[in-house]
């Protein structure tokens, strides 16, 4: 009993995760609840069902005017059913359901904003195509019966006529199936586009990309790049395929089980019992695949990240001649991939053997059961073949989940990874500033009041009871031994870290710009590098060239006169060129406060003096970290940290750098 409840709970959790990922695609977030979603889905089925009924009525009437004999022979059951519906209370019921479905969509049309009506329209077309194809397949079963009888009795003329009808059915089904496949792919890519944009939006809100630690192998949110790209692609395509495949299987079962039961009740119950037993065995066996596929996704992403890391740091590795440790680490990650995949191979082979065994067994069942009736003359050869045809179709629908067990395991693992990432990112992006927040922005100066600071996930206090203020056009140099907390202080001033105690007031976003020792180089053109993060159309080419000249980067224009050229800038530019480019970016953005973390470490003293004078000329407030005595000339005060939490504040003329 506990095992059953546990499995029920796991299934419920997976369905809830699936709902969170899928449902907002069809309804706006602020109106997204399960009842509305289910009602709209049911309304869609009412609409499509009504369209199919009206369409069948028109087609049967049209064919009756052309070939009433053929309609009576091959579509007599359909014609009788349609006549019975329209002549009785069923017609009123179906008409009412169609009107209710159409009215529901009309009433809720305002909720289908942001092009969500397109999602429902494509889904409706897919359902319509599936109903049409299943109706044609049901008719093909009866045609196949007469075709084999004519062949068995050597009735050539009858055989040729039926063969033409047989071919026409396939010709009619082909464009319908093609349209259904096209709409399926289209719905998948629209869903992927929507979900990816939503994840990226949340990922880039409230610095969620910074708060998460994607490089920590122990984190529950590993490799966000893979989750946004590969996991999203797999989830959307597999969700659409599974949903449509399952609906198609249910339609196929519903239509053909009636035909099969009309031929042989014994064969029908034998198939249902056989399918239930095989599905149960294979589903239980396939549970192991979910965990293995989840691990495989992670190990593959870790392995790929290791290779990307080598590519991004190729020059540093080459300088160190660090090929051996890099190779060892890459091979360690590869071992995880191979070891887990070897387990996957074993379980996939076991499940494949069981699945193929059930498929082979299914071939013999209709022959074993129906052969006796054929030999005694209770059924003709056409009915015998029709029973096998119907059996195979129903068997395929019943074994849909079994045949997709491996893909379903990957799909289940992908849901867990993607929903876990989405929930984590959403929780960060939706965080609202609390009243007790210790970092307060939108001030005209920087004021640090009784602040104590420890690094995240650490209990070591690196700064104790710091009191400090930097007003407009003031400057501060932060010094101290390596590891004393200089960069940590800058992170707090930039708003990335919060203090343990005290409070800090900082300027609003845009008025404070941080430049690290190794500047950030984005993927883009030279123009975009210079303007980042401001819009590129804000500056003219002449302005950009003039700023490059100010920071001694005229040679860069000589090498790349086209500002829109795109290159691998971190590889092409030296660290000194990158630092000068960062100063050019700073001058263009014109913040009121600048935080510099050893931003001139790769420059000579003369160039450093030129760049700092440019900042002083613009009357910018400076907070710098550095070790060079020459930096004293550009700052009024010096803050010395000792690494134990203690600190001292000096005026520049009272401080001497220690050797």
C-alpha positions as CSV (number, residue, x, y, z in Angstrom):
1,X,0.0,0.0,0.0
2,X,2.8,2.4,0.9
3,X,4.5,1.7,-2.5
4,X,1.2,2.5,-4.3
5,X,0.8,5.7,-2.4
6,X,4.4,6.7,-3.1
7,X,4.0,6.0,-6.8
8,X,0.8,8.0,-6.8
9,X,2.5,10.9,-5.1
10,X,5.4,10.8,-7.6
11,X,3.0,10.8,-10.5
12,X,1.0,13.7,-8.9
13,X,4.3,15.7,-8.5
14,X,5.3,15.1,-12.1
15,X,1.9,16.2,-13.3
16,X,2.0,19.3,-11.2
17,X,5.5,20.1,-12.6
18,X,4.2,19.6,-16.1
19,X,1.2,21.8,-15.4
20,X,3.5,24.7,-14.2
21,X,5.5,24.4,-17.4
22,X,2.7,23.9,-19.9
23,X,-0.4,25.7,-18.7
24,X,0.8,29.3,-18.9
25,X,1.5,28.8,-22.6
26,X,-2.3,28.6,-23.1
27,X,-3.4,31.1,-20.5
28,X,-1.9,34.3,-19.1
29,X,0.0,34.0,-15.9
30,X,-2.4,36.1,-13.9
31,X,-5.4,34.0,-15.0
32,X,-3.6,30.6,-15.0
33,X,-5.6,28.0,-13.1
34,X,-6.3,24.4,-13.7
35,X,-10.1,24.8,-14.0
36,X,-10.0,27.4,-16.8
37,X,-7.4,25.4,-18.6
38,X,-9.4,22.1,-18.5
39,X,-12.6,24.0,-19.4
40,X,-11.0,25.6,-22.4
41,X,-9.6,22.2,-23.5
42,X,-13.0,20.6,-23.2
43,X,-14.5,23.5,-25.1
44,X,-12.0,23.0,-27.8
45,X,-13.0,19.3,-28.1
46,X,-16.7,20.3,-28.3
47,X,-15.9,22.8,-31.1
48,X,-13.7,20.3,-33.1
49,X,-16.2,17.5,-32.5
50,X,-19.0,19.7,-33.8
51,X,-17.0,20.7,-36.9
52,X,-16.2,17.0,-37.6
53,X,-19.9,16.1,-37.3
54,X,-21.0,18.9,-39.6
55,X,-18.1,18.0,-42.0
56,X,-19.0,14.3,-42.1
57,X,-22.7,15.1,-42.7
58,X,-21.7,17.3,-45.7
59,X,-19.3,14.7,-47.1
60,X,-21.8,11.8,-46.8
61,X,-24.5,13.9,-48.5
62,X,-22.1,14.9,-51.3
63,X,-21.1,11.2,-51.9
64,X,-24.7,10.1,-51.8
65,X,-25.4,12.2,-54.8
66,X,-22.5,10.7,-56.7
67,X,-22.2,7.0,-55.6
68,X,-25.0,6.1,-53.3
69,X,-24.2,2.3,-53.7
70,X,-20.6,2.8,-52.5
71,X,-21.7,5.0,-49.6
72,X,-24.2,2.4,-48.5
73,X,-21.6,-0.4,-48.8
74,X,-18.6,1.2,-47.1
75,X,-20.0,4.1,-45.1
76,X,-23.4,2.7,-44.3
77,X,-22.7,2.5,-40.6
78,X,-21.4,6.1,-40.6
79,X,-24.4,7.3,-42.6
80,X,-26.9,5.5,-40.3
81,X,-25.1,6.9,-37.2
82,X,-25.2,10.5,-38.6
83,X,-28.9,10.1,-39.5
84,X,-29.7,8.8,-36.1
85,X,-27.9,11.7,-34.4
86,X,-29.7,14.4,-36.4
87,X,-33.1,12.7,-36.1
88,X,-33.0,12.2,-32.4
89,X,-32.1,14.0,-29.2
90,X,-28.4,13.3,-29.8
91,X,-28.5,16.0,-32.5
92,X,-29.7,18.6,-29.9
93,X,-27.0,17.4,-27.5
94,X,-24.1,17.7,-29.9
95,X,-25.4,21.0,-31.2
96,X,-25.7,22.3,-27.7
97,X,-22.1,21.1,-26.8
98,X,-20.8,22.8,-30.0
99,X,-22.5,26.0,-29.1
100,X,-21.3,25.9,-25.5
101,X,-17.7,25.2,-26.7
102,X,-17.8,28.1,-29.2
103,X,-19.4,30.4,-26.7
104,X,-16.8,29.6,-24.1
105,X,-14.0,30.5,-26.4
106,X,-15.8,33.7,-27.3
107,X,-16.5,34.6,-23.7
108,X,-12.8,33.9,-22.7
109,X,-11.3,35.6,-25.8
110,X,-9.9,38.4,-23.7
111,X,-7.8,35.9,-21.7
112,X,-6.3,34.5,-24.9
113,X,-4.1,37.6,-25.3
114,X,-0.5,37.8,-26.4
115,X,-1.3,35.5,-29.4
116,X,-2.5,32.7,-27.2
117,X,-5.4,32.3,-29.5
118,X,-2.9,31.0,-32.1
119,X,-1.8,28.3,-29.7
120,X,-5.4,27.1,-29.3
121,X,-6.1,27.4,-33.1
122,X,-3.1,25.2,-33.9
123,X,-4.1,22.7,-31.3
124,X,-7.6,22.6,-32.6
125,X,-6.4,22.0,-36.2
126,X,-4.2,19.1,-34.9
127,X,-7.2,17.5,-33.1
128,X,-9.4,18.0,-36.2
129,X,-6.7,16.3,-38.3
130,X,-6.4,13.4,-35.9
131,X,-10.2,12.8,-35.9
132,X,-10.2,12.9,-39.7
133,X,-7.3,10.4,-40.0
134,X,-8.9,8.0,-37.5
135,X,-12.2,8.2,-39.4
136,X,-10.4,7.3,-42.7
137,X,-8.5,4.5,-41.0
138,X,-11.8,3.0,-39.7
139,X,-13.2,3.0,-43.2
140,X,-10.0,1.5,-44.6
141,X,-10.5,-1.5,-42.3
142,X,-13.8,-2.3,-44.0
143,X,-12.4,-1.6,-47.5
144,X,-9.5,-4.0,-46.6
145,X,-12.0,-6.7,-45.8
146,X,-13.7,-6.4,-49.1
147,X,-10.4,-6.1,-51.0
148,X,-9.1,-9.4,-49.6
149,X,-12.4,-11.1,-50.2
150,X,-12.4,-10.0,-53.8
151,X,-8.8,-11.2,-54.2
152,X,-9.6,-14.5,-52.5
153,X,-12.6,-15.1,-54.8
154,X,-10.6,-13.9,-57.9
155,X,-13.2,-11.2,-58.7
156,X,-10.9,-9.0,-60.7
157,X,-13.4,-6.2,-61.6
158,X,-14.6,-5.8,-58.1
159,X,-11.0,-6.0,-56.8
160,X,-10.0,-3.1,-59.2
161,X,-12.9,-0.9,-58.1
162,X,-12.2,-1.4,-54.4
163,X,-8.5,-0.9,-55.0
164,X,-9.2,2.5,-56.5
165,X,-11.3,3.4,-53.4
166,X,-8.5,2.1,-51.2
167,X,-5.9,4.3,-53.0
168,X,-8.2,7.3,-52.7
169,X,-8.5,6.9,-49.0
170,X,-4.7,6.9,-48.7
171,X,-4.5,9.9,-51.0
172,X,-7.0,11.8,-48.8
173,X,-5.2,10.8,-45.6
174,X,-1.8,12.0,-46.8
175,X,-2.3,15.8,-46.9
176,X,-4.3,15.6,-43.6
177,X,-1.4,13.7,-41.9
178,X,1.1,16.2,-43.4
179,X,-0.9,19.2,-42.1
180,X,-1.1,17.5,-38.7
181,X,2.7,16.9,-38.6
182,X,3.4,20.5,-39.7
183,X,1.1,21.9,-37.0
184,X,2.7,19.7,-34.4
185,X,6.2,21.0,-35.2
186,X,4.8,24.6,-35.4
187,X,3.2,24.3,-32.0
188,X,6.4,22.9,-30.6
189,X,8.6,25.7,-31.8
190,X,6.1,28.4,-30.7
191,X,6.0,26.8,-27.3
192,X,9.8,26.6,-27.1
193,X,10.2,30.2,-28.2
194,X,7.7,31.3,-25.5
195,X,9.1,29.2,-22.7
196,X,12.8,30.1,-23.5
197,X,12.0,33.8,-23.5
198,X,10.2,33.4,-20.2
199,X,13.1,31.6,-18.6
200,X,15.7,34.1,-20.0
201,X,13.6,37.0,-18.7
202,X,13.4,35.5,-15.2
203,X,17.1,34.5,-15.4
204,X,18.1,38.1,-16.1
205,X,15.9,39.6,-13.4
206,X,17.1,40.4,-9.9
207,X,20.5,39.1,-10.9
208,X,19.3,35.5,-10.7
209,X,22.1,34.6,-13.1
210,X,24.5,35.9,-10.4
211,X,22.8,34.5,-7.4
212,X,22.7,30.9,-8.8
213,X,26.1,29.1,-8.7
214,X,26.1,27.2,-12.0
215,X,29.7,25.9,-11.6
216,X,29.2,24.2,-8.3
217,X,28.8,20.5,-9.0
218,X,26.9,20.0,-5.7
219,X,24.2,22.5,-6.5
220,X,20.7,21.4,-7.5
221,X,20.6,23.9,-10.4
222,X,23.6,22.8,-12.5
223,X,24.3,24.0,-16.1
224,X,21.6,26.6,-16.6
225,X,22.7,27.0,-20.2
226,X,21.7,23.4,-20.9
227,X,18.4,23.7,-19.1
228,X,17.5,26.8,-21.1
229,X,18.5,25.3,-24.4
230,X,18.5,21.5,-24.6
231,X,16.1,20.8,-21.8
232,X,13.6,23.4,-23.1
233,X,13.9,22.1,-26.6
234,X,13.4,18.5,-25.5
235,X,10.5,19.3,-23.2
236,X,8.4,21.3,-25.7
237,X,8.9,18.9,-28.6
238,X,8.3,15.8,-26.4
239,X,5.3,17.3,-24.6
240,X,3.6,18.0,-27.9
241,X,4.5,14.6,-29.4
242,X,3.4,12.7,-26.3
243,X,0.1,14.6,-25.9
244,X,-0.9,14.3,-29.5
245,X,0.3,10.7,-29.6
246,X,-1.7,9.8,-26.5
247,X,-4.8,11.5,-27.9
248,X,-4.3,9.8,-31.2
249,X,-4.0,6.5,-29.4
250,X,-7.2,7.1,-27.4
251,X,-9.1,8.0,-30.6
252,X,-7.7,5.0,-32.4
253,X,-8.6,2.7,-29.5
254,X,-12.2,4.2,-29.2
255,X,-12.9,3.8,-32.9
256,X,-11.3,0.4,-33.6
257,X,-12.2,-1.4,-30.4
258,X,-15.9,-1.2,-31.5
259,X,-15.0,-2.7,-34.8
260,X,-12.9,-5.4,-33.2
261,X,-15.6,-6.2,-30.7
262,X,-18.2,-6.6,-33.5
263,X,-15.9,-9.2,-35.1
264,X,-14.8,-11.1,-32.0
265,X,-15.5,-10.4,-28.3
266,X,-13.0,-13.1,-27.3
267,X,-10.2,-11.5,-29.3
268,X,-11.1,-8.1,-27.8
269,X,-10.8,-9.3,-24.2
270,X,-7.7,-11.3,-25.0
271,X,-6.0,-8.2,-26.4
272,X,-7.0,-6.0,-23.4
273,X,-5.7,-8.5,-20.9
274,X,-2.5,-9.1,-22.8
275,X,-1.9,-5.3,-23.2
276,X,-2.6,-4.6,-19.5
277,X,-0.2,-7.3,-18.3
278,X,2.6,-6.2,-20.7
279,X,2.2,-2.5,-19.9
280,X,2.3,-3.1,-16.1
281,X,5.5,-5.1,-16.4
282,X,7.3,-2.7,-18.7
283,X,6.2,0.4,-16.8
284,X,7.6,-1.0,-13.5
285,X,10.8,-1.9,-15.3
286,X,11.1,1.5,-16.9
287,X,11.1,3.4,-13.6
288,X,14.8,2.8,-13.2
289,X,15.4,4.6,-16.5
290,X,14.1,7.9,-15.1
291,X,16.9,8.4,-12.6
292,X,19.5,7.1,-15.0
293,X,18.4,9.5,-17.7
294,X,18.3,12.4,-15.2
295,X,21.9,11.7,-14.3
296,X,22.9,11.3,-17.9
297,X,21.6,14.7,-18.8
298,X,23.7,16.2,-16.0
299,X,26.9,14.3,-16.7
300,X,26.7,15.2,-20.4
301,X,26.3,18.9,-19.5
302,X,29.2,18.8,-17.0
303,X,31.4,17.1,-19.6
304,X,30.5,19.7,-22.3
305,X,31.1,22.6,-19.8
306,X,34.5,21.2,-19.1
307,X,35.4,21.3,-22.8
308,X,34.0,24.9,-23.1
309,X,36.1,25.9,-20.1
310,X,39.2,24.7,-21.9
311,X,38.3,26.6,-25.0
312,X,37.7,29.8,-23.1
313,X,40.9,29.6,-21.2
314,X,43.1,28.0,-23.9
315,X,45.9,30.7,-23.7
316,X,46.2,30.5,-19.9
317,X,46.4,26.7,-20.0
318,X,49.0,26.9,-22.7
319,X,51.1,29.3,-20.7
320,X,51.0,27.0,-17.7
321,X,51.5,23.9,-19.8
322,X,48.6,22.6,-17.8
323,X,47.4,20.0,-20.4
324,X,47.8,17.0,-18.0
325,X,45.5,18.3,-15.1
326,X,43.0,19.6,-17.7
327,X,43.0,16.2,-19.4
328,X,42.6,14.4,-16.1
329,X,39.6,16.6,-15.2
330,X,38.0,16.1,-18.6
331,X,38.5,12.4,-18.4
332,X,37.0,12.3,-14.9
333,X,33.8,14.0,-16.3
334,X,33.8,11.6,-19.2
335,X,34.0,8.6,-16.9
336,X,30.8,9.8,-15.2
337,X,29.2,10.0,-18.7
338,X,30.4,6.5,-19.8
339,X,29.7,4.8,-16.4
340,X,26.1,6.0,-16.2
341,X,25.5,5.3,-19.9
342,X,26.7,1.7,-19.4
343,X,23.9,1.3,-16.8
344,X,21.5,2.8,-19.3
345,X,22.6,0.3,-21.9
346,X,21.8,-2.6,-19.5
347,X,18.3,-1.3,-18.6
348,X,17.5,-0.3,-22.2
349,X,18.4,-3.8,-23.4
350,X,16.3,-5.4,-20.7
351,X,13.3,-3.2,-21.6
352,X,13.8,-3.6,-25.3
353,X,13.9,-7.4,-25.0
354,X,10.7,-7.3,-23.0
355,X,9.0,-5.0,-25.4
356,X,10.0,-6.9,-28.5
357,X,8.8,-10.1,-26.8
358,X,5.4,-8.6,-26.3
359,X,5.3,-7.4,-29.9
360,X,6.2,-10.8,-31.2
361,X,3.6,-12.4,-29.0
362,X,1.0,-10.0,-30.3
363,X,1.5,-11.3,-33.8
364,X,0.3,-14.8,-32.9
365,X,-2.7,-13.9,-30.7
366,X,-5.2,-13.0,-33.5
367,X,-4.1,-16.1,-35.5
368,X,-4.6,-18.4,-32.5
369,X,-8.0,-17.1,-31.7
370,X,-9.5,-16.3,-35.1
371,X,-8.2,-19.3,-37.1
372,X,-10.7,-21.7,-35.6
373,X,-13.6,-19.5,-36.6
374,X,-12.2,-19.2,-40.1
375,X,-11.7,-23.0,-40.5
376,X,-15.3,-23.7,-39.3
377,X,-16.7,-21.1,-41.8
378,X,-18.1,-18.8,-39.2
379,X,-16.1,-15.9,-40.8
380,X,-14.9,-15.3,-44.3
381,X,-11.3,-14.6,-45.3
382,X,-11.9,-10.8,-45.5
383,X,-13.3,-10.7,-42.0
384,X,-10.3,-12.8,-40.8
385,X,-7.9,-10.2,-42.3
386,X,-10.0,-7.3,-41.0
387,X,-9.8,-8.7,-37.5
388,X,-6.0,-8.9,-37.7
389,X,-6.0,-5.3,-39.1
390,X,-8.2,-4.0,-36.3
391,X,-6.2,-6.0,-33.7
392,X,-2.9,-4.5,-34.8
393,X,-4.3,-1.0,-34.8
394,X,-5.9,-1.4,-31.3
395,X,-2.7,-3.1,-30.1
396,X,-0.6,-0.2,-31.3
397,X,-2.8,2.3,-29.4
398,X,-2.8,0.2,-26.2
399,X,1.0,-0.2,-26.3
400,X,1.6,3.5,-27.0
401,X,3.1,4.1,-23.6
402,X,5.1,0.9,-23.7
403,X,6.6,1.7,-27.1
404,X,7.6,5.1,-25.8
405,X,8.9,4.0,-22.4
406,X,12.5,5.1,-23.1
407,X,11.5,8.5,-24.5
408,X,9.0,8.8,-21.6
409,X,11.9,8.2,-19.1
410,X,13.9,11.0,-20.7
411,X,10.9,13.2,-20.8
412,X,10.2,12.7,-17.1
413,X,13.8,13.4,-16.2
414,X,13.7,16.5,-18.4
415,X,10.5,17.8,-16.6
416,X,12.2,17.5,-13.2
417,X,15.3,19.4,-14.4
418,X,13.5,22.1,-16.2
419,X,10.8,22.7,-13.6
420,X,13.4,22.7,-10.8
421,X,15.4,25.4,-12.7
422,X,12.2,27.4,-13.4
423,X,11.1,27.3,-9.8
424,X,14.5,28.4,-8.5
425,X,14.9,31.2,-11.0
426,X,11.3,32.4,-10.5
427,X,11.8,32.5,-6.7
428,X,14.8,34.8,-7.2
429,X,13.3,37.0,-9.9
430,X,10.0,37.5,-8.0
431,X,11.7,38.5,-4.7
432,X,10.4,41.8,-3.5
433,X,12.7,44.2,-1.6
434,X,12.0,43.8,2.1
435,X,11.7,46.8,4.5
436,X,14.8,45.5,6.4
437,X,17.0,45.4,3.3
438,X,20.5,46.5,4.3
439,X,21.5,47.8,0.8
440,X,19.4,50.9,-0.1
441,X,19.8,52.4,-3.6
442,X,18.8,55.7,-5.2
443,X,21.0,58.0,-3.1
444,X,23.3,60.8,-4.2
445,X,26.3,59.5,-2.3
446,X,27.7,56.3,-0.8
447,X,27.2,56.0,3.0
448,X,28.4,52.9,4.9
449,X,27.0,52.8,8.4
450,X,28.3,50.4,11.1
451,X,28.7,47.6,8.5
452,X,30.1,44.1,9.2
453,X,30.6,41.8,6.2
454,X,31.1,38.1,5.7
455,X,31.3,36.3,2.3
456,X,28.2,34.3,1.4
457,X,28.1,30.9,3.0
458,X,30.9,31.8,5.3
459,X,31.0,32.8,9.0
460,X,34.3,34.6,8.9
461,X,33.9,38.4,9.3
462,X,36.3,40.2,7.0
463,X,35.1,43.8,7.8
464,X,33.8,44.9,11.2
465,X,31.9,48.1,12.1
466,X,32.9,50.1,9.0
467,X,31.8,53.7,8.8
468,X,32.5,55.5,5.6
469,X,31.0,58.0,3.1
470,X,32.0,59.0,-0.4
471,X,30.2,62.1,-1.8
472,X,30.2,63.6,-5.2
473,X,33.7,64.2,-6.7
474,X,35.4,62.5,-3.7
475,X,37.8,59.5,-4.1
476,X,38.9,56.6,-2.0
477,X,41.7,54.1,-2.4
478,X,41.3,50.7,-0.7
479,X,44.5,48.8,0.1
480,X,45.6,45.8,2.1
481,X,47.1,42.3,1.7
482,X,45.7,39.8,-0.7
483,X,42.6,38.1,0.7
484,X,41.8,40.9,3.2
485,X,38.4,41.6,1.6
486,X,39.1,44.5,-0.8
487,X,37.1,43.0,-3.7
488,X,34.4,41.9,-1.2
489,X,34.0,45.5,-0.1
490,X,33.5,46.5,-3.7
491,X,30.9,43.8,-4.2
492,X,29.0,45.2,-1.3
493,X,29.3,48.8,-2.6
494,X,28.1,47.6,-6.0
495,X,25.0,46.0,-4.4
496,X,25.9,42.3,-5.1
497,X,26.4,41.4,-1.5
498,X,24.5,42.4,1.6
499,X,26.3,43.2,4.9
500,X,25.7,41.0,8.0
501,X,25.1,44.1,10.2
502,X,24.6,47.8,9.5
503,X,23.4,49.4,6.3
504,X,24.8,50.9,3.1
505,X,23.3,53.5,0.9
506,X,24.4,53.5,-2.8
507,X,23.4,55.4,-6.0
508,X,20.8,54.1,-8.3
509,X,21.5,51.7,-11.2
510,X,23.3,53.6,-13.9
511,X,25.0,56.1,-11.6
512,X,27.5,53.6,-10.4
513,X,29.7,51.5,-12.7
514,X,32.1,48.7,-11.7
515,X,35.2,47.8,-13.7
516,X,37.1,44.6,-12.6
517,X,40.7,43.7,-13.2
518,X,39.7,41.6,-16.2
519,X,37.0,43.6,-18.0
520,X,33.9,41.8,-19.3
521,X,33.9,41.4,-23.1
522,X,30.5,40.5,-24.5
523,X,29.7,38.6,-27.6
524,X,29.2,41.4,-30.1
525,X,30.7,44.1,-32.3
526,X,33.4,46.6,-31.4
527,X,30.6,49.2,-31.2
528,X,28.6,47.1,-28.8
529,X,31.8,46.5,-26.7
530,X,32.2,50.3,-26.3
531,X,28.6,51.2,-25.6
532,X,27.8,48.3,-23.2
533,X,25.4,48.4,-21.4
534,X,24.0,51.5,-23.1
535,X,22.1,51.3,-26.4
536,X,24.5,51.6,-29.4
537,X,22.4,54.2,-31.2
538,X,23.1,56.7,-28.5
539,X,26.6,57.5,-29.8
540,X,27.9,58.5,-33.2
541,X,30.9,56.9,-34.9
542,X,32.9,60.1,-34.4
543,X,32.2,60.1,-30.7
544,X,33.3,56.5,-30.4
545,X,36.5,57.1,-32.3
546,X,37.3,60.2,-30.2
547,X,36.9,58.2,-27.0
548,X,39.2,55.4,-28.2
549,X,41.8,58.1,-29.0
550,X,41.5,59.5,-25.5
551,X,42.3,56.1,-24.0
552,X,45.2,55.4,-26.4
553,X,43.4,52.9,-28.5
554,X,43.8,54.6,-31.9
555,X,45.6,51.5,-33.1
556,X,42.4,49.5,-32.6
557,X,40.6,51.7,-35.1
558,X,43.5,51.3,-37.5
559,X,43.1,47.5,-37.3
560,X,39.3,47.5,-37.3
561,X,38.0,50.6,-39.0
562,X,34.5,49.1,-39.2
563,X,33.0,49.4,-35.7
564,X,30.4,46.8,-36.5
565,X,32.9,44.0,-37.0
566,X,32.5,41.0,-34.6
567,X,35.5,39.2,-33.3
568,X,36.5,37.0,-30.4
569,X,37.6,40.1,-28.4
570,X,38.9,38.4,-25.2
571,X,41.3,36.4,-27.4
572,X,42.3,39.2,-29.8
573,X,42.8,42.0,-27.3
574,X,45.6,41.9,-24.7
575,X,44.6,42.5,-21.1
576,X,46.0,46.0,-21.3
577,X,43.9,46.8,-24.4
578,X,40.8,45.3,-22.6
579,X,41.4,47.6,-19.6
580,X,41.7,50.7,-21.8
581,X,38.6,49.7,-23.7
582,X,36.8,49.4,-20.3
583,X,37.8,52.9,-19.5
584,X,36.5,54.0,-22.9
585,X,33.2,52.3,-22.0
586,X,33.2,54.1,-18.7
587,X,33.7,57.5,-20.3
588,X,30.8,56.9,-22.7
589,X,28.4,55.7,-20.0
590,X,29.3,58.7,-17.7
591,X,28.3,57.4,-14.3
592,X,28.6,59.6,-11.2
593,X,30.5,56.9,-9.2
594,X,33.1,54.5,-10.5
595,X,34.4,51.4,-8.7
596,X,37.7,50.2,-10.0
597,X,39.1,46.8,-8.9
598,X,42.8,46.9,-10.0
599,X,41.5,48.2,-13.3
600,X,44.9,49.5,-14.4
601,X,47.1,46.5,-13.3
602,X,48.1,45.6,-16.8
603,X,49.0,49.2,-17.8
604,X,52.1,51.2,-17.5
605,X,52.3,54.2,-15.1
606,X,52.0,56.8,-17.8
607,X,48.9,55.3,-19.3
608,X,47.4,54.8,-15.8
609,X,48.0,58.5,-15.1
610,X,46.3,59.5,-18.4
611,X,43.2,57.4,-17.7
612,X,42.8,58.5,-14.1
613,X,43.2,62.2,-15.2
614,X,40.3,61.6,-17.6
615,X,38.1,60.5,-14.8
616,X,39.2,63.4,-12.6
617,X,38.5,65.9,-15.4
618,X,34.9,64.6,-15.5
619,X,34.6,65.0,-11.8
620,X,33.7,61.4,-11.1
621,X,33.7,59.9,-7.6
622,X,36.2,57.1,-7.5
623,X,36.6,54.0,-5.3
624,X,39.7,52.1,-6.3
625,X,41.5,48.9,-5.2
626,X,45.2,48.7,-6.0
627,X,48.7,48.1,-4.8
628,X,50.7,50.7,-6.7
629,X,51.9,53.8,-4.7
630,X,51.2,55.9,-7.9
631,X,47.5,55.6,-7.2
632,X,47.8,57.9,-4.2
633,X,48.0,60.8,-6.6
634,X,44.4,60.3,-7.7
635,X,42.6,59.8,-4.4
636,X,41.9,61.9,-1.3
637,X,41.5,59.1,1.3
638,X,42.9,55.6,1.8
639,X,41.1,52.7,3.5
640,X,43.4,50.0,4.8
641,X,42.0,46.5,5.5
642,X,44.1,43.9,7.4
643,X,42.0,40.8,6.8
644,X,40.9,40.3,10.4
645,X,38.0,42.6,10.2
646,X,39.9,45.7,11.4
647,X,40.3,48.8,9.2
648,X,41.9,52.2,9.3
649,X,41.1,55.4,7.3
650,X,43.8,57.8,6.3
651,X,44.2,60.9,4.3
652,X,46.5,60.4,1.4
653,X,49.3,62.6,2.8
654,X,49.3,60.6,6.0
655,X,49.7,57.2,4.4
656,X,52.8,55.4,3.2
657,X,52.8,52.2,1.3
658,X,54.5,49.3,3.0
659,X,57.3,47.5,1.2
